Amino acid sequence: MDEDESGQITCATYTHARRHPMVLGHIGGWKPPFQLTLPQVGVILVSYWIEIQTWKYWGSLLPRTLAILIAVAVPCVLAWVLRRTRIEGRSLPRFALSWMMATWTPRNGQVKGRPYRHGGPAMPGAAAVYVAPGED
């Protein structure tokens, strides 16, 4: 039986690329022991930078081994949470981007790339057109 006769349509779907984020496999010739997405690398770098900047406030209050363990574990946990968190079916960076775009979009929409603005009220002194009853 032909495809046309059975009523079935053969097609391919490419949703795999949308479901799985782009990951880093090699960084400068070095291969990490696990895959990282670009937002995860950003979170790790930013959290290490914040820890280095604030070490003098909290690092000396804890025993050295615990402080180092926290300094290493917190960025890793944040990266893991970033990868696993889903809001409205989206990853956290995509949700944040869509929220910012929705916030910055004009309330009344756009016309030809510019915010739509309603026309102002009619002028009370505008010229009126009077039509006299005409003769046929």
Beta strands, then each sheet from edge to edge (+ up, - down):
strand 1: 23-24
strand 2: 36-37
strand 3: 86-87
strand 4: 90-91
strand 5: 110-111
strand 6: 114-115
sheet 1: 1+ 2-
sheet 2: 3+ 4-
sheet 3: 5+ 6-
end
